[in-house]
């Protein structure tokens, strides 16, 4: 009986360690850099602001870019 208990405990600890080491993966169709508003189909403000920051835009140019991006207008 002690042997069975010891094996059960070892199996439980080994299984727990295996689950703790696995990492969550993103779904294949998920895009981590683009978040879309489901109601309009346009990018969200956070996505547009990140894109503007990536383009090193500041001030009025950044504001206009974010406004156009959220509206779904083509931005370059």
N, CA, C and O atoms as a CHARMM CRD file, in Angstrom:
* protein
*
  304
    1    1 UNK  N      0.82200  -1.19100   0.00000 PROA 1      0.00000
    2    1 UNK  CA     0.00000   0.00000   0.00000 PROA 1      0.00000
    3    1 UNK  C      0.87200   1.26300   0.00000 PROA 1      0.00000
    4    1 UNK  O      0.53700   2.25600  -0.64600 PROA 1      0.00000
    5    2 UNK  N      1.98800   1.21400   0.73000 PROA 2      0.00000
    6    2 UNK  CA     2.88000   2.36400   0.75500 PROA 2      0.00000
    7    2 UNK  C      3.49200   2.59900  -0.62700 PROA 2      0.00000
    8    2 UNK  O      3.69500   3.73800  -1.04600 PROA 2      0.00000
    9    3 UNK  N      3.78100   1.49800  -1.32500 PROA 3      0.00000
   10    3 UNK  CA     4.34800   1.61800  -2.65600 PROA 3      0.00000
   11    3 UNK  C      3.36000   2.28300  -3.60600 PROA 3      0.00000
   12    3 UNK  O      3.73700   3.15500  -4.38800 PROA 3      0.00000
   13    4 UNK  N      2.10700   1.87800  -3.54000 PROA 4      0.00000
   14    4 UNK  CA     1.06500   2.47900  -4.37300 PROA 4      0.00000
   15    4 UNK  C      0.92900   3.96900  -4.07000 PROA 4      0.00000
   16    4 UNK  O      0.82100   4.77700  -4.99200 PROA 4      0.00000
   17    5 UNK  N      0.93300   4.34100  -2.79500 PROA 5      0.00000
   18    5 UNK  CA     0.81800   5.75200  -2.40300 PROA 5      0.00000
   19    5 UNK  C      2.00100   6.55600  -2.90500 PROA 5      0.00000
   20    5 UNK  O      1.84100   7.68400  -3.36900 PROA 5      0.00000
   21    6 UNK  N      3.18600   5.97600  -2.81200 PROA 6      0.00000
   22    6 UNK  CA     4.39100   6.66700  -3.26300 PROA 6      0.00000
   23    6 UNK  C      4.35600   6.86100  -4.77800 PROA 6      0.00000
   24    6 UNK  O      4.72200   7.92900  -5.26900 PROA 6      0.00000
   25    7 UNK  N      3.92600   5.85200  -5.52000 PROA 7      0.00000
   26    7 UNK  CA     3.83600   5.97400  -6.97300 PROA 7      0.00000
   27    7 UNK  C      2.76800   6.99100  -7.38700 PROA 7      0.00000
   28    7 UNK  O      2.97300   7.76300  -8.32400 PROA 7      0.00000
   29    8 UNK  N      1.65300   6.98900  -6.70100 PROA 8      0.00000
   30    8 UNK  CA     0.59200   7.93900  -7.00500 PROA 8      0.00000
   31    8 UNK  C      1.05300   9.36400  -6.75000 PROA 8      0.00000
   32    8 UNK  O      0.78000  10.25800  -7.55100 PROA 8      0.00000
   33    9 UNK  N      1.74400   9.58100  -5.65000 PROA 9      0.00000
   34    9 UNK  CA     2.25100  10.91400  -5.31100 PROA 9      0.00000
   35    9 UNK  C      3.29800  11.35700  -6.33900 PROA 9      0.00000
   36    9 UNK  O      3.30000  12.51500  -6.75600 PROA 9      0.00000
   37   10 UNK  N      4.17400  10.46000  -6.74400 PROA 10     0.00000
   38   10 UNK  CA     5.19700  10.78400  -7.74200 PROA 10     0.00000
   39   10 UNK  C      4.55300  11.14200  -9.07600 PROA 10     0.00000
   40   10 UNK  O      4.95900  12.10200  -9.73200 PROA 10     0.00000
   41   11 UNK  N      3.55600  10.37200  -9.47000 PROA 11     0.00000
   42   11 UNK  CA     2.86400  10.66000 -10.72400 PROA 11     0.00000
   43   11 UNK  C      2.16200  12.01100 -10.66400 PROA 11     0.00000
   44   11 UNK  O      2.18200  12.76500 -11.63700 PROA 11     0.00000
   45   12 UNK  N      1.55400  12.31300  -9.55200 PROA 12     0.00000
   46   12 UNK  CA     0.87300  13.60100  -9.38900 PROA 12     0.00000
   47   12 UNK  C      1.85500  14.75400  -9.48400 PROA 12     0.00000
   48   12 UNK  O      1.58200  15.74500 -10.16100 PROA 12     0.00000
   49   13 UNK  N      2.99100  14.63700  -8.81700 PROA 13     0.00000
   50   13 UNK  CA     3.99700  15.70500  -8.86000 PROA 13     0.00000
   51   13 UNK  C      4.59700  15.84900 -10.25400 PROA 13     0.00000
   52   13 UNK  O      4.84700  16.97000 -10.69700 PROA 13     0.00000
   53   14 UNK  N      4.83100  14.76500 -10.94200 PROA 14     0.00000
   54   14 UNK  CA     5.39100  14.82500 -12.28800 PROA 14     0.00000
   55   14 UNK  C      4.40600  15.47500 -13.25400 PROA 14     0.00000
   56   14 UNK  O      4.80400  16.26500 -14.11000 PROA 14     0.00000
   57   15 UNK  N      3.14100  15.15100 -13.12100 PROA 15     0.00000
   58   15 UNK  CA     2.11700  15.72700 -13.98500 PROA 15     0.00000
   59   15 UNK  C      1.97600  17.22600 -13.73300 PROA 15     0.00000
   60   15 UNK  O      1.84400  18.00700 -14.67500 PROA 15     0.00000
   61   16 UNK  N      2.00400  17.61900 -12.48000 PROA 16     0.00000
   62   16 UNK  CA     1.89500  19.03500 -12.12500 PROA 16     0.00000
   63   16 UNK  C      3.05400  19.81800 -12.71300 PROA 16     0.00000
   64   16 UNK  O      2.86000  20.90700 -13.25300 PROA 16     0.00000
   65   17 UNK  N      4.25700  19.27200 -12.61200 PROA 17     0.00000
   66   17 UNK  CA     5.43400  19.95600 -13.15200 PROA 17     0.00000
   67   17 UNK  C      5.32500  20.08600 -14.67100 PROA 17     0.00000
   68   17 UNK  O      5.71800  21.10800 -15.23400 PROA 17     0.00000
   69   18 UNK  N      4.80500  19.08300 -15.32100 PROA 18     0.00000
   70   18 UNK  CA     4.67000  19.13900 -16.77600 PROA 18     0.00000
   71   18 UNK  C      3.68100  20.21800 -17.19200 PROA 18     0.00000
   72   18 UNK  O      3.92600  20.93900 -18.15900 PROA 18     0.00000
   73   19 UNK  N      2.56700  20.34000 -16.47600 PROA 19     0.00000
   74   19 UNK  CA     1.60100  21.38000 -16.80500 PROA 19     0.00000
   75   19 UNK  C      2.14600  22.76600 -16.49800 PROA 19     0.00000
   76   19 UNK  O      1.83300  23.72100 -17.20800 PROA 19     0.00000
   77   20 UNK  N      2.93900  22.89000 -15.47300 PROA 20     0.00000
   78   20 UNK  CA     3.48600  24.19400 -15.10600 PROA 20     0.00000
   79   20 UNK  C      4.48900  24.68800 -16.14300 PROA 20     0.00000
   80   20 UNK  O      4.68600  25.89500 -16.27800 PROA 20     0.00000
   81   21 UNK  N      5.11900  23.78900 -16.86700 PROA 21     0.00000
   82   21 UNK  CA     6.13900  24.18400 -17.82500 PROA 21     0.00000
   83   21 UNK  C      5.58100  24.50100 -19.20100 PROA 21     0.00000
   84   21 UNK  O      6.29100  25.06400 -20.03300 PROA 21     0.00000
   85   22 UNK  N      4.34100  24.15900 -19.45900 PROA 22     0.00000
   86   22 UNK  CA     3.78300  24.45700 -20.76500 PROA 22     0.00000
   87   22 UNK  C      3.42100  25.93200 -20.85300 PROA 22     0.00000
   88   22 UNK  O      3.02300  26.54100 -19.86000 PROA 22     0.00000
   89   23 UNK  N      3.55900  26.49800 -22.03500 PROA 23     0.00000
   90   23 UNK  CA     3.23400  27.90600 -22.23500 PROA 23     0.00000
   91   23 UNK  C      1.99500  28.01200 -23.10500 PROA 23     0.00000
   92   23 UNK  O      1.72800  27.15500 -23.94700 PROA 23     0.00000
   93   24 UNK  N      1.25900  29.06300 -22.88600 PROA 24     0.00000
   94   24 UNK  CA     0.06000  29.30600 -23.69100 PROA 24     0.00000
   95   24 UNK  C      0.49500  29.83500 -25.05400 PROA 24     0.00000
   96   24 UNK  O      1.39900  30.66600 -25.14100 PROA 24     0.00000
   97   25 UNK  N     -0.13300  29.36300 -26.09200 PROA 25     0.00000
   98   25 UNK  CA     0.17300  29.83900 -27.43300 PROA 25     0.00000
   99   25 UNK  C     -1.03400  30.57600 -27.99200 PROA 25     0.00000
  100   25 UNK  O     -2.18200  30.25200 -27.68900 PROA 25     0.00000
  101   26 UNK  N     -0.74800  31.55500 -28.79800 PROA 26     0.00000
  102   26 UNK  CA    -1.81800  32.33100 -29.41500 PROA 26     0.00000
  103   26 UNK  C     -2.43700  31.51900 -30.53900 PROA 26     0.00000
  104   26 UNK  O     -1.75100  30.72900 -31.18700 PROA 26     0.00000
  105   27 UNK  N     -3.70900  31.70600 -30.77100 PROA 27     0.00000
  106   27 UNK  CA    -4.34100  31.02000 -31.90400 PROA 27     0.00000
  107   27 UNK  C     -3.65800  31.41400 -33.21100 PROA 27     0.00000
  108   27 UNK  O     -3.13000  32.51900 -33.33400 PROA 27     0.00000
  109   28 UNK  N     -3.67200  30.51900 -34.17200 PROA 28     0.00000
  110   28 UNK  CA    -2.96900  30.74700 -35.43300 PROA 28     0.00000
  111   28 UNK  C     -3.50900  31.96200 -36.18500 PROA 28     0.00000
  112   28 UNK  O     -2.76400  32.62200 -36.90900 PROA 28     0.00000
  113   29 UNK  N     -4.79900  32.26200 -36.01900 PROA 29     0.00000
  114   29 UNK  CA    -5.37700  33.36900 -36.76800 PROA 29     0.00000
  115   29 UNK  C     -5.33000  34.69300 -36.00900 PROA 29     0.00000
  116   29 UNK  O     -5.81700  35.70200 -36.51800 PROA 29     0.00000
  117   30 UNK  N     -4.76300  34.71500 -34.81800 PROA 30     0.00000
  118   30 UNK  CA    -4.69400  35.94600 -34.02500 PROA 30     0.00000
  119   30 UNK  C     -3.48200  36.76300 -34.45100 PROA 30     0.00000
  120   30 UNK  O     -2.40300  36.21500 -34.67300 PROA 30     0.00000
  121   31 UNK  N     -3.66300  38.05000 -34.56000 PROA 31     0.00000
  122   31 UNK  CA    -2.58000  38.95800 -34.89200 PROA 31     0.00000
  123   31 UNK  C     -2.29200  39.80700 -33.66500 PROA 31     0.00000
  124   31 UNK  O     -3.14800  40.59200 -33.25600 PROA 31     0.00000
  125   32 UNK  N     -1.11700  39.67800 -33.06700 PROA 32     0.00000
  126   32 UNK  CA    -0.84100  40.38900 -31.83000 PROA 32     0.00000
  127   32 UNK  C     -0.70800  41.89800 -31.98800 PROA 32     0.00000
  128   32 UNK  O     -0.83800  42.62800 -31.00500 PROA 32     0.00000
  129   33 UNK  N     -0.45200  42.38200 -33.20100 PROA 33     0.00000
  130   33 UNK  CA    -0.23800  43.81100 -33.38400 PROA 33     0.00000
  131   33 UNK  C     -1.46900  44.54300 -33.90000 PROA 33     0.00000
  132   33 UNK  O     -1.47600  45.77400 -33.93900 PROA 33     0.00000
  133   34 UNK  N     -2.49100  43.82800 -34.29000 PROA 34     0.00000
  134   34 UNK  CA    -3.67400  44.47900 -34.83600 PROA 34     0.00000
  135   34 UNK  C     -4.90100  44.09700 -34.03500 PROA 34     0.00000
  136   34 UNK  O     -5.26400  42.92500 -33.93800 PROA 34     0.00000
  137   35 UNK  N     -5.52600  45.10400 -33.46800 PROA 35     0.00000
  138   35 UNK  CA    -6.76300  44.88800 -32.74000 PROA 35     0.00000
  139   35 UNK  C     -7.85700  45.61900 -33.49800 PROA 35     0.00000
  140   35 UNK  O     -7.71600  46.79600 -33.82700 PROA 35     0.00000
  141   36 UNK  N     -8.95300  44.91200 -33.77400 PROA 36     0.00000
  142   36 UNK  CA   -10.01100  45.47800 -34.60900 PROA 36     0.00000
  143   36 UNK  C    -11.28600  45.62100 -33.79000 PROA 36     0.00000
  144   36 UNK  O    -11.65900  44.73200 -33.02500 PROA 36     0.00000
  145   37 UNK  N    -11.93800  46.75200 -33.96900 PROA 37     0.00000
  146   37 UNK  CA   -13.22100  46.99800 -33.33700 PROA 37     0.00000
  147   37 UNK  C    -14.26200  46.14700 -34.05700 PROA 37     0.00000
  148   37 UNK  O    -14.49100  46.34100 -35.25100 PROA 37     0.00000
  149   38 UNK  N    -14.90200  45.20300 -33.35300 PROA 38     0.00000
  150   38 UNK  CA   -15.84400  44.31300 -34.04200 PROA 38     0.00000
  151   38 UNK  C    -17.07100  45.02500 -34.61300 PROA 38     0.00000
  152   38 UNK  O    -17.66600  44.54300 -35.57700 PROA 38     0.00000
  153   39 UNK  N    -17.45300  46.14900 -34.04300 PROA 39     0.00000
  154   39 UNK  CA   -18.64000  46.85800 -34.51900 PROA 39     0.00000
  155   39 UNK  C    -18.39500  47.53200 -35.87400 PROA 39     0.00000
  156   39 UNK  O    -19.27100  47.53900 -36.73800 PROA 39     0.00000
  157   40 UNK  N    -17.20500  48.09200 -36.04600 PROA 40     0.00000
  158   40 UNK  CA   -16.92100  48.83100 -37.27300 PROA 40     0.00000
  159   40 UNK  C    -15.96300  48.11700 -38.21000 PROA 40     0.00000
  160   40 UNK  O    -15.93200  48.41300 -39.40500 PROA 40     0.00000
  161   41 UNK  N    -15.18700  47.18600 -37.69000 PROA 41     0.00000
  162   41 UNK  CA   -14.19300  46.50400 -38.49900 PROA 41     0.00000
  163   41 UNK  C    -12.92400  47.30100 -38.67500 PROA 41     0.00000
  164   41 UNK  O    -12.03100  46.88600 -39.41400 PROA 41     0.00000
  165   42 UNK  N    -12.82200  48.44700 -38.00700 PROA 42     0.00000
  166   42 UNK  CA   -11.65200  49.30300 -38.09600 PROA 42     0.00000
  167   42 UNK  C    -10.72200  49.04600 -36.91300 PROA 42     0.00000
  168   42 UNK  O    -11.15500  48.52000 -35.88800 PROA 42     0.00000
  169   43 UNK  N     -9.45300  49.41300 -37.04800 PROA 43     0.00000
  170   43 UNK  CA    -8.51400  49.23600 -35.93300 PROA 43     0.00000
  171   43 UNK  C     -8.92200  50.06300 -34.72100 PROA 43     0.00000
  172   43 UNK  O     -9.57500  51.09800 -34.85800 PROA 43     0.00000
  173   44 UNK  N     -8.53700  49.60500 -33.53600 PROA 44     0.00000
  174   44 UNK  CA    -8.84600  50.33000 -32.31200 PROA 44     0.00000
  175   44 UNK  C     -7.84800  51.46900 -32.11900 PROA 44     0.00000
  176   44 UNK  O     -6.82300  51.53900 -32.79700 PROA 44     0.00000
  177   45 UNK  N     -8.16500  52.34800 -31.19000 PROA 45     0.00000
  178   45 UNK  CA    -7.30300  53.49800 -30.92000 PROA 45     0.00000
  179   45 UNK  C     -5.91300  53.05500 -30.49100 PROA 45     0.00000
  180   45 UNK  O     -4.91700  53.64100 -30.91500 PROA 45     0.00000
  181   46 UNK  N     -5.83400  52.01900 -29.64800 PROA 46     0.00000
  182   46 UNK  CA    -4.53200  51.55700 -29.17000 PROA 46     0.00000
  183   46 UNK  C     -3.66300  51.06800 -30.32500 PROA 46     0.00000
  184   46 UNK  O     -2.45900  51.32600 -30.35700 PROA 46     0.00000
  185   47 UNK  N     -4.26800  50.37200 -31.26000 PROA 47     0.00000
  186   47 UNK  CA    -3.52700  49.87600 -32.42100 PROA 47     0.00000
  187   47 UNK  C     -3.04200  51.03800 -33.26900 PROA 47     0.00000
  188   47 UNK  O     -1.89400  51.05200 -33.71200 PROA 47     0.00000
  189   48 UNK  N     -3.89900  51.99700 -33.49400 PROA 48     0.00000
  190   48 UNK  CA    -3.52700  53.16000 -34.31100 PROA 48     0.00000
  191   48 UNK  C     -2.42500  53.97800 -33.63800 PROA 48     0.00000
  192   48 UNK  O     -1.50300  54.45000 -34.30400 PROA 48     0.00000
  193   49 UNK  N     -2.52300  54.14300 -32.32400 PROA 49     0.00000
  194   49 UNK  CA    -1.49300  54.89900 -31.60600 PROA 49     0.00000
  195   49 UNK  C     -0.15100  54.18700 -31.66400 PROA 49     0.00000
  196   49 UNK  O      0.89000  54.83200 -31.79100 PROA 49     0.00000
  197   50 UNK  N     -0.16600  52.85500 -31.57300 PROA 50     0.00000
  198   50 UNK  CA     1.08500  52.10300 -31.66200 PROA 50     0.00000
  199   50 UNK  C      1.69500  52.25600 -33.04600 PROA 50     0.00000
  200   50 UNK  O      2.90700  52.42700 -33.17700 PROA 50     0.00000
  201   51 UNK  N      0.86400  52.19500 -34.07300 PROA 51     0.00000
  202   51 UNK  CA     1.36600  52.36200 -35.43800 PROA 51     0.00000
  203   51 UNK  C      1.95600  53.75800 -35.62400 PROA 51     0.00000
  204   51 UNK  O      2.98800  53.91300 -36.27700 PROA 51     0.00000
  205   52 UNK  N      1.31100  54.76800 -35.05600 PROA 52     0.00000
  206   52 UNK  CA     1.82600  56.13800 -35.15900 PROA 52     0.00000
  207   52 UNK  C      3.16500  56.26000 -34.43600 PROA 52     0.00000
  208   52 UNK  O      4.07500  56.93400 -34.91800 PROA 52     0.00000
  209   53 UNK  N      3.28400  55.61200 -33.28800 PROA 53     0.00000
  210   53 UNK  CA     4.54600  55.64100 -32.54800 PROA 53     0.00000
  211   53 UNK  C      5.64200  54.92600 -33.33000 PROA 53     0.00000
  212   53 UNK  O      6.78900  55.37100 -33.34400 PROA 53     0.00000
  213   54 UNK  N      5.28900  53.82000 -33.97700 PROA 54     0.00000
  214   54 UNK  CA     6.26500  53.09400 -34.79000 PROA 54     0.00000
  215   54 UNK  C      6.77000  53.93800 -35.95100 PROA 54     0.00000
  216   54 UNK  O      7.90000  53.76300 -36.40500 PROA 54     0.00000
  217   55 UNK  N      5.92800  54.86100 -36.43500 PROA 55     0.00000
  218   55 UNK  CA     6.31700  55.74100 -37.53900 PROA 55     0.00000
  219   55 UNK  C      6.96100  57.03100 -37.02800 PROA 55     0.00000
  220   55 UNK  O      7.28500  57.92200 -37.81300 PROA 55     0.00000
  221   56 UNK  N      7.14500  57.12600 -35.69800 PROA 56     0.00000
  222   56 UNK  CA     7.76200  58.29500 -35.05900 PROA 56     0.00000
  223   56 UNK  C      6.99400  59.58400 -35.32800 PROA 56     0.00000
  224   56 UNK  O      7.59800  60.64300 -35.50100 PROA 56     0.00000
  225   57 UNK  N      5.66900  59.49900 -35.36400 PROA 57     0.00000
  226   57 UNK  CA     4.84300  60.68600 -35.56000 PROA 57     0.00000
  227   57 UNK  C      4.61200  61.37000 -34.22200 PROA 57     0.00000
  228   57 UNK  O      4.51000  60.70900 -33.18800 PROA 57     0.00000
  229   58 UNK  N      4.52900  62.70000 -34.24500 PROA 58     0.00000
  230   58 UNK  CA     4.26500  63.47000 -33.03200 PROA 58     0.00000
  231   58 UNK  C      3.31200  64.60500 -33.35700 PROA 58     0.00000
  232   58 UNK  O      3.13100  64.97800 -34.51500 PROA 58     0.00000
  233   59 UNK  N      2.71000  65.14200 -32.31300 PROA 59     0.00000
  234   59 UNK  CA     1.86900  66.31700 -32.44000 PROA 59     0.00000
  235   59 UNK  C      0.66500  66.13900 -33.35000 PROA 59     0.00000
  236   59 UNK  O     -0.04300  65.13400 -33.29100 PROA 59     0.00000
  237   60 UNK  N      0.45200  67.14800 -34.19600 PROA 60     0.00000
  238   60 UNK  CA    -0.71500  67.16400 -35.07600 PROA 60     0.00000
  239   60 UNK  C     -0.69100  66.02200 -36.08600 PROA 60     0.00000
  240   60 UNK  O     -1.73900  65.47600 -36.43000 PROA 60     0.00000
  241   61 UNK  N      0.49000  65.66000 -36.56000 PROA 61     0.00000
  242   61 UNK  CA     0.59300  64.57300 -37.52800 PROA 61     0.00000
  243   61 UNK  C      0.15400  63.25400 -36.89500 PROA 61     0.00000
  244   61 UNK  O     -0.51400  62.44200 -37.53600 PROA 61     0.00000
  245   62 UNK  N      0.53300  63.04700 -35.63100 PROA 62     0.00000
  246   62 UNK  CA     0.13300  61.82300 -34.92400 PROA 62     0.00000
  247   62 UNK  C     -1.37600  61.81500 -34.70700 PROA 62     0.00000
  248   62 UNK  O     -2.03100  60.79600 -34.92600 PROA 62     0.00000
  249   63 UNK  N     -1.92300  62.93600 -34.28400 PROA 63     0.00000
  250   63 UNK  CA    -3.36100  63.02300 -34.04700 PROA 63     0.00000
  251   63 UNK  C     -4.15000  62.74900 -35.31900 PROA 63     0.00000
  252   63 UNK  O     -5.14000  62.01800 -35.29200 PROA 63     0.00000
  253   64 UNK  N     -3.72000  63.32600 -36.41900 PROA 64     0.00000
  254   64 UNK  CA    -4.40100  63.11800 -37.69800 PROA 64     0.00000
  255   64 UNK  C     -4.28000  61.66300 -38.13900 PROA 64     0.00000
  256   64 UNK  O     -5.24200  61.08100 -38.64100 PROA 64     0.00000
  257   65 UNK  N     -3.10700  61.08100 -37.95300 PROA 65     0.00000
  258   65 UNK  CA    -2.90200  59.68500 -38.33800 PROA 65     0.00000
  259   65 UNK  C     -3.84200  58.77000 -37.55000 PROA 65     0.00000
  260   65 UNK  O     -4.48800  57.89400 -38.12400 PROA 65     0.00000
  261   66 UNK  N     -3.91500  58.97700 -36.23500 PROA 66     0.00000
  262   66 UNK  CA    -4.77600  58.14200 -35.39100 PROA 66     0.00000
  263   66 UNK  C     -6.23900  58.32500 -35.77700 PROA 66     0.00000
  264   66 UNK  O     -6.99400  57.35500 -35.83200 PROA 66     0.00000
  265   67 UNK  N     -6.63800  59.56600 -36.04300 PROA 67     0.00000
  266   67 UNK  CA    -8.02300  59.83900 -36.43500 PROA 67     0.00000
  267   67 UNK  C     -8.37000  59.12000 -37.73600 PROA 67     0.00000
  268   67 UNK  O     -9.41400  58.47600 -37.83800 PROA 67     0.00000
  269   68 UNK  N     -7.48200  59.23400 -38.73800 PROA 68     0.00000
  270   68 UNK  CA    -7.70300  58.57600 -40.01700 PROA 68     0.00000
  271   68 UNK  C     -7.68200  57.05600 -39.88400 PROA 68     0.00000
  272   68 UNK  O     -8.48000  56.35900 -40.51000 PROA 68     0.00000
  273   69 UNK  N     -6.77800  56.56000 -39.07900 PROA 69     0.00000
  274   69 UNK  CA    -6.65500  55.11300 -38.87400 PROA 69     0.00000
  275   69 UNK  C     -7.91200  54.55000 -38.24500 PROA 69     0.00000
  276   69 UNK  O     -8.42600  53.52500 -38.69400 PROA 69     0.00000
  277   70 UNK  N     -8.41300  55.20600 -37.21200 PROA 70     0.00000
  278   70 UNK  CA    -9.62400  54.73700 -36.53700 PROA 70     0.00000
  279   70 UNK  C    -10.83700  54.79600 -37.45300 PROA 70     0.00000
  280   70 UNK  O    -11.76400  53.99900 -37.31400 PROA 70     0.00000
  281   71 UNK  N    -10.83300  55.73900 -38.39000 PROA 71     0.00000
  282   71 UNK  CA   -11.94100  55.85200 -39.33400 PROA 71     0.00000
  283   71 UNK  C    -11.84800  54.82700 -40.45800 PROA 71     0.00000
  284   71 UNK  O    -12.78400  54.65100 -41.23900 PROA 71     0.00000
  285   72 UNK  N    -10.69900  54.15200 -40.52500 PROA 72     0.00000
  286   72 UNK  CA   -10.52300  53.13600 -41.55000 PROA 72     0.00000
  287   72 UNK  C     -9.99500  53.67900 -42.86100 PROA 72     0.00000
  288   72 UNK  O    -10.00300  52.98200 -43.87600 PROA 72     0.00000
  289   73 UNK  N     -9.53700  54.92200 -42.84700 PROA 73     0.00000
  290   73 UNK  CA    -8.98700  55.51600 -44.05700 PROA 73     0.00000
  291   73 UNK  C     -7.58700  54.97800 -44.29000 PROA 73     0.00000
  292   73 UNK  O     -6.88300  54.62300 -43.34400 PROA 73     0.00000
  293   74 UNK  N     -7.18800  54.91800 -45.54900 PROA 74     0.00000
  294   74 UNK  CA    -5.83300  54.45100 -45.88700 PROA 74     0.00000
  295   74 UNK  C     -4.81500  55.44300 -45.35500 PROA 74     0.00000
  296   74 UNK  O     -4.90600  56.64400 -45.60800 PROA 74     0.00000
  297   75 UNK  N     -3.84900  54.92900 -44.62000 PROA 75     0.00000
  298   75 UNK  CA    -2.79000  55.77700 -44.07000 PROA 75     0.00000
  299   75 UNK  C     -1.46800  55.24700 -44.56400 PROA 75     0.00000
  300   75 UNK  O     -1.28100  54.04300 -44.73700 PROA 75     0.00000
  301   76 UNK  N     -0.54700  56.17900 -44.79000 PROA 76     0.00000
  302   76 UNK  CA     0.78100  55.74200 -45.26200 PROA 76     0.00000
  303   76 UNK  C      1.86700  56.38100 -44.45800 PROA 76     0.00000
  304   76 UNK  O      3.04600  56.13500 -44.70800 PROA 76     0.00000
